[in-house]
């Protein structure tokens, strides 16, 4: 018997919002993955209690809106950096973002609800439908896969399955292990199959995690610089020279590392006029190569870039960020929007930054090839998978001062850990305000500098592992399998309704 059957719709919607908010506590910095699993299990009876597809869609939207509102609550922080200009947008941004992302789940609930079909079958159908809409969320309108279900497993052995199935595959397994189990709560004697699937998943995780090879070291030491420049002071003429001087002091410290990494937009000058600054950097580095973030202009276009200074202090490599943040680094129809007072928060003109040509590898001397990722490019699996070759390590520079001090920086770090596991590559991460970290190919943080601290960390670079199954094939096998399963379940449900 379904305890939610017959409850008024408004009560079920409120419970769905609360369960969604509870599920978000599985994400960093809380890491309460049991809360996510419990919320998904309890969601199933609510879903099965809906009488129509429209009501199911409303329920899915309510759950997802509660989930994303809690998970993305940090999104109001960037609007408070320049409060006079942007604060009025903050509540609209959170509500519209959470509600907009909730539409993906609403569609999945609408597709999966088949009144009269067996409960376990319907919730299995729902798990597949949600997984497909989550894939779409990572790609549609430039994509925003933040707060995916797989992220709750970071720092647990379960996360190692990312090297096999990637984030969408692991998210699917999470949904399949919980929603059908929740459906079994509404049936007598219906626990056998869902419980078997869950126990099977536990054995798969335990067995695979135990067989993962050990990580070896390269012997190379990387210095990750963290100046801790608050965003509201970062470009202030009174403070910018102080932050630059702090980075120079940290760069010159002994003993000497094999590579130095500065964070995103860490040089207070445009590349075209930054040579005096770069000369100072090279002098402080004393023959050590340096990666650093800088802005550059090319005619009317401006770019968020990363450059590499070799042992002689000469610029040897350049990378332009290609996956830009809408309404952060640029605004669609920017000049028109500017007339209404709407600007990209990190943009200087109405149009904002321009996108670079795409993923690229950069030569890092004796350390090998780096795959550069600027800020939230590390959130997108497709940005890593689209690299023109296999790197020796992943390199993320970021300015997480935009994300505040609550959950945003930690969730960003967690997704960097995921990319490392998926590729079997180490990740070095330099963040303006933190968390700067060295991450090994198993996603473990081997050394880090805490959020809100100025300083540096000298960390040994782990060696890359063999290419993972996921790094070879990407998301295509998972998406294909989901489409096949959805088709089979749809046909089976339709056949059952006609009998």
N, C-alpha and C positions, 0 to 999 in steps of 0.2 A: 504494500500500500504506500502510495506516494504521499508523505505528510504535507506537501505543498499544494496538493490538488484542492481546488476550491477556495484557496486564499484569494483575496482581492488583488487585482493586478497591481495597484499602487504599492501594496505591501511587498509583493514579489520584486518589483522594480527597485524599491529601497534596499531590500536585502541583497539584490544583485550588485548595486553600487557599493555597498559595504563589503561584500565578498571580493569585489574587484580591488578595492582599496587595500584589503587584507593581503591579497595575492602579491601586491607590489612590494611588500616587506621581504620578499625573497630576494630582491635585488640589492646590490651594494648601496649604502654601506652596511645594511642590516644583515643580509645573507641568511635570512630565516626561510630557507627553502621549504621547510615543512609547512609554513603558512601558505605558500603558493599551492602546494599539493592539496592541503586541506580545503582551500577555497575552490579549487577546481573540482574536487570530489563533491562538495556541497552544491556546486553550480549545476551538476547534472540533474538532480531532482527538480530544481527550479525550471530548467529547460524542458523537461518532460511534462511539467505541469501546465505548460502553455497550450491553449486550445486551438490556436491558429498560427499560421506562419508569421503573420504580422505581429502578433504578440510575442512570438519567439524572437523576432528581429529586435523589438523594443527591449527585450530582456538582455539579448547579447550586447546591444548598444549600451545599456545601463552598466553591465558588468565591465565592459571595456573602458567606458568613460571613467568609472571609479578607479580602475587600474591605472590608466594613463594619467589621470589627474594627480594621483599620489606619486607615481613613478617619475613624472616629468615636472613635479612641483618646483624643481630648480630653475625651470625655464623663465620664471619671473625675474631672476637675478640679473640677467643681462640688461633688462629694461630699467634697472635701478642705478646702473653706472652713470648714465646721464639722465637723471630722473626728470629734469625739467623738459627734456625733449621727448623721452620715450616712456615714462612711467605710466601714462594714461593707456598705453597699449598692453601692459602686463596682464591684467585680468582677462582681456579679450584673447590674448595669445594662449593662455593656459586653457581657457574654456574651449576655444575653437580648436586648438590642437588635440585636446583630449576627446572632445566630441567628434572631431573629424576623423581621427584614427579609429574611434569606436564604430564608424560606419563600416569599416572592413569586417569587424566581427558581426555586426548586424546582418550583413549579407550572408555570412557563413551560417548564422542561426536560421535565417530565412530559408536557405537552401536545404539545410539538414532536417528541419522539422517535418516529420511525416506522421501525423496523428494516426494511431492504429498500428504502426509498426512496432516491432519488439524494442524494448528499451535499450538493451546493449547494442543492438544494431544501429539505432538512431544516434547514440552517443559516439559510437565508432565513426559513423558518418560525419558527425559534428567535428570530431577531432581532425579528420581529413580536410573538411571544409575550412576550418580555422587555419590549419597549416598552409593551405593554398592562399588564403587571403593575407596571411603573414608574409608569404613570399612576395605577393603583390605589393604589400606595404614597403618592402625593401627596394622597390624599383619604380613605382608609380610617382610621377611628379618629382623626379630626381631621387625619390626614396627617403625613408626615415625609419630604419629598422631598430632604432633605440628601444630598449626595454623588451626585447624578444624573450620568449619563454626560456630559451636555452641559457640566458644570462644568469638565471638563478643558480646554475650549477658551478659557476666559477669558484675555484678553491676547493672543489670536491673531486673525488675520483671520477664521478660521472662526466665531468668536463672533458676527459680524454676521448670520449666518443666523438667530439668535434673533429678529430683527425680522420674519422671514418665518414661521418654523415654531415658535417658542417652544422651551422646554427639552425637551419630550417629542419634538417633531419632530426637533430636532438630535440628541438621543440615539438616535433611530431610525436616522438617517443614519449615525451612528458605528458602530452595530452592523451595519448592512447593508454598510458598507465594510470590515468586518474579519472577521466570522464566515464568510461565504461564501468569502472569500479563504483563510481557514484551512482550509476544507473542500477547496479546490483542492489543498492540499498532499498530500492523501491520494489524489489521482487523477492519472493521466498525461494530459496534454493538456487539463486542465480549468481552465486559468487564464484563458481568454479572457473569459468573461462576468464573473467577479468582478473581474478586473483592469480591464476596461472600465468597470464601475460605479465603481470607485475613481478612475480617471482622470477620469471624468465628474464625480464629486463634487469633485475638485480644481479642474476648470475652472469649475464652478458657484461655488465659493467665491471663486476669484480674480476672476471676472467681477463678481460681486455686490459684493464688498468694494471693488473699484475704482470702482464707480458710486455708492457712498454719498456723500451731500452733505457739504459742510464744515459744521462747527459754528460758529455765530456767538455773540457775547457779548452780554449784556444791559447791561453797564456797572455792574451792582449788585454790591456786595461783601458777602459773608456771612462772619461770624465764627463759627467752629466751636470751641466750648470743650471742652477735654479736661483734667479735673482730676486724672486718674490716681489715683483712690481705690481701693486694694486692697479686695477684697470683705470680708475679715475685719476691716477697720478702718472700712469705709464707714459703719456705723451705731453704731460705738463712741462713747459720749458724749465721750470725750477727743479723738477725731479728727474727728468730723463737723463741728464748728464750724470747724476748720482747713480742711477741704476746701471748705466753703461760702465762707469768706473768700478762698480761692484763686480760686474762680470769680468772686467779686465783683471781685477785682483784675484778672483777665483781661478781664472785661466792661468795666471802666472805662478800659482802655488806649486810647491814641490812636495813629493817627487813627481817627475814628469810622466804622464800617461802616454798611450799610443794614439789616442784620438780624443778630441774634445768636441762636445756638442752643446750649442747654445739653443735656446727655445725659439719659438715662432716670433717673427717681427721683433727681434731683440736688438737690432741696430737702429738708432734714432736718426736715420737719414735714408734717402732714396738711393738705390744702388748706383745710379748714374753719378751721384755726387758724394758717394760714401768712401772714396779711396782713402782719405785721411783716417777715417775710423778703421778701415780694414788694415791699414798699416799698423795701427796701434794694436789691433787684435793679433796680427802676425808676430809683432815684437813680443807681446806677452806670451804667446804660444811657444816661442823659442824652438821652432822647428817641428812642432806637433801639428798635424793636420786638424782643421776645424770645419765642422758643419755649422751653419748658422742661418737663422731666418731673417729675411729682409724684404721690404717692399720695393718694387721697381716699376718704372713707367716706360711705355713704348708708344710714343705718340699720344693719342687720346686714351689709350688703354692703360690700366694699372693692374699689377699682379701681386699676389701673395706668394713669395718665392723662398727657396732654399738654395744656398750656394755652398760650394766646397772650396776651402783654401788649402792648397797642398803644403808640403814641408817647407817650400820656399815662400810661402805667404801669397802665392799667386792663385787667382780664381781659376779653377779647373773644371768645375761643374755647375750647372744651373738647372733647377727644377721649378716649374710654376704649378701651383695648386690648380687642379682641374675640376674637383668636385666641390663646388661652392655651396655655402649655406644660404638658401633663399631667405630673404628678409634679415639676414645677418650680414653677409658679405655683398649681396646685391638684392635689388628689388625688381621684379619683372615690371617692365614699362616704367623704369626708375624715374625718368625726368617728369613724366606725367604724375606719378605718385608724389614726387617731391613738391608739387604745387599744392598738395593737400597735407603737407607736413609729414609724409611717411618716407623714411630713409632706412637703408640698411644700417644696422648698429655699428658695424665695423667699416662701413663705406664712407668715402670722402666726398664723392659726387653722387648725383642721382642714380646713375647706372651702377655705381659701385665697382667691385673688382671684375676682371675678365677671367675666364677659365683658360687654363693651360691646355696643351694638346693631348694630355693623357698620361697614364702611368709610364714610368721610365725607371731605368736603373742608373745609379751613379757610382762611379769608381771611388773606392775608399782606400786606395793604396794597398798596403800589405794585408789589410783586414778583408779585402775582397770587394764584392758588389753589394751596394745598399739599395733597398727599395724605399724611397722616401715617401712619407705620408705626413701631410700637414693638417694638424688639428683633427677635425672629425672625419677625415678620409679614412682613418683607422676603424671607423664604425662600419664601413661597407666592405663586405667580403668580395664583391665584384671588383672593387678598386685594387685589391691585392691580387685577385685571380687574373686580372687583365694585364699584369706585368709582362713585358716582352721576353722575359727569361727568368730563370730561378736566381734569386738573390742569395747572398750568404747571411744576411740579417735584415730585419725590418727596422726602419728608423722613423720614429714619430717625433716631430717637434710640435708643440702646442702651446696655446695661451689659455689655460683653463681658468684664468682670472675672471673671464666672462661667465663661468659657470658657478661662481660664488664659492661658498665653503661648506655647503650642506651635502647633498647627495650627488650632484652633477659630476664633480671631478672623480669621485670614486667609481661611478658607473662608467665614465669614459675610460678609466684605467682598466676596469674589468673587461671591456670590449677589446682593448689592446691585448690583454692576456688571451682572449679567445682567438684573435688572429694568429698569435704565436703557435697555439696548439694546432690550429687548422693547417698551418703551413709546415709545421715541424721546424720552425726557424726561431732564433732568439729575436727579441725586440728590445731596442734601446729607446728610451723615452725621456725627452727633456721637456719639462713643463715650467712655464714662467713662475707660477705660484705653487706648483706641485699637482699631482704626485709624480716626481721624476723617479724612474725605476729602470732596472735591468731585469728583463723577463726571459726565462729560459724556454726552450722549445716545448716544454710540457706545461707552459703557462704559469710557472711558479716565479714569484718575485724573489730574486736572489739578493738584491740590494736596492734600497730606496731612500729618498729624502722626503720627510713627511710634508703634508699640505701646510702651507703658510710659513715655511722656514726658508731663509736665505742661506745658500751654501752650495756645496757640490758633493757628489758621491763618486768615488773611483771604484768602478765595478769591473770584474773580469768578464769578458765576453764569452758566453757559452758557444760551443761549436754547433753548427746546424746538424739536424738529423736527416735521414733519407726522406725524400718527398713522400708526403702522406697520400693516402687514397683520395682524400678530399682535395688536396692541392692538385692532383692529376686530373680529376673529373669534375670538380666544382659542384654546383647545385643541380645540374641537369638530371642526374639519375634520381635524385630525391623528387624533383618536380614531376618527372615522368611517372615515377611510381605513384605519387599522389593522384595524378590525373587518371591513371589506370584504376586505382582503388576507388576513386570517386565515381567513375563511370560504372564500375561493377556494382557498387553499393546502390547507385541510383537505379540501375536496371533491375536489381533484385527487389528494391523497395517498390518500384512501379509494378513489377510482376505480382508482388504480394498484394497490392491494392486491387488488382484486377481479378484475383482468384476469389 
